[in-house]
């Protein structure tokens, strides 16, 4: 999807993108650089989808304590 930049540096966000992100008049958007150098636009109110890693956070349980790990590695 291509769009044109005005002399003021403004662009129109295409309707399918606005609908997908839930952007309505008055919404704030955020631009950020991704790890691969591309630019990502997101709705700025924090409603973006959690990453695939964030979805896994905490599902494995607490795990062993530091003391337990040290005992295992030392062979105690």
N, C-alpha and C positions, 0 to 999 in steps of 0.2 A: 504494500500500500504506500503510495507516494503522496506527499503533500507539499505545498509551496510555502516557503518562508517569506513573510512580508518584509518591507523595508524597516519595520520596527522590531524584527526578529520574532514575530508571532507566527504560530502555525495553528491550523485547525486539526484537532485530533479526530480521526475518522470515526464515524458513528459505531461501527462494529467494535472498535477498541474501547470507546467510551462505555458502551453497553457491557462489554466483558469485564471492565474494571469497576463498573458501578459509578462512573464519573458523571455528575449532574452539574447544572449551573451553580457556581459558587464552591464547588469541590476544589480542594488543593491537591496538587500532584507533586511528586518528588522524582527527580532525575538522579540516578546513581550510575557509577561505572562498575560493571561486572568484572569478575576476575579475568575474563578473556578480552577485556578492553571495550566491549560493546556497552552501549548506554541503555539503561532500563528505565521505563516510566512506570510509576506505581501511584496508586491513590495514597495520599499522605496521612490518612487518618489511622493507619496501623491495621487496616483490615485485609492486608495481603495474605495470601495463602501461606501456611507454614511450609518451610522447606521439607524435603523428604527426610532430612536428618532430624529436624525438630520434632517430627511426628514419632520418631523412635526414642526420643529422650525419656529415660526413666523406666522403660519397659523391662529391663533386665534385672531389676531389683537392686538392692543396695550394694551387693558384692562384699568381698572380704575387707576387713579394716587394714590399715597400714601395718599394724603389729602382726596380723595374721599373714600378710604377704611377706613380711620380713622373715617370719618364722619358717615359711615354706621355702623361701629362696636360700636360707641359711641351713636348711635341713634339720631344724630343731624339732 
